[in-house]
Amino acid sequence: MSRWVHDPDENVRRVPTNALMRYGRRHPEQVVGLMGALLHDDSAYVRKNVAFCLGIMGLEHFRILVPNARNWDTCFML
């Protein structure tokens, strides 16, 4: 995965985000470093995918951030 993160093709760089999202649900600390390398990617396509995947991982571990009637004023919109 770490080789794919640095590949010149944006389609190849996007692939690890989906795979890491699934793995990151159980092991987020091991995934955030690789996702961080793609967070500032030149391709908007890759950056949007990273943001989506991090959001999904965040929902798994930090459900309090999901807006509902009790926490609407303090939640973060994902």
Secondary structure in CASP SS format (residue, H / E / C, confidence):
PFRMAT SS
TARGET T0000
AUTHOR 0000-0000-0000
METHOD secondary structure of the structure
MODEL  1
M C 1.00
S H 1.00
R H 1.00
W H 1.00
V H 1.00
H C 1.00
D C 1.00
P C 1.00
D C 1.00
E H 1.00
N H 1.00
V H 1.00
R H 1.00
R H 1.00
V H 1.00
P H 1.00
T H 1.00
N H 1.00
A H 1.00
L H 1.00
M H 1.00
R H 1.00
Y H 1.00
G H 1.00
R C 1.00
R C 1.00
H C 1.00
P H 1.00
E H 1.00
Q H 1.00
V H 1.00
V H 1.00
G H 1.00
L H 1.00
M H 1.00
G H 1.00
A H 1.00
L H 1.00
L H 1.00
H C 1.00
D C 1.00
D C 1.00
S C 1.00
A H 1.00
Y H 1.00
V H 1.00
R H 1.00
K H 1.00
N H 1.00
V H 1.00
A H 1.00
F H 1.00
C H 1.00
L H 1.00
G H 1.00
I H 1.00
M H 1.00
G H 1.00
L H 1.00
E H 1.00
H H 1.00
F C 1.00
R H 1.00
I H 1.00
L H 1.00
V C 1.00
P C 1.00
N C 1.00
A C 1.00
R C 1.00
N C 1.00
W C 1.00
D C 1.00
T C 1.00
C C 1.00
F C 1.00
M C 1.00
L C 1.00
END
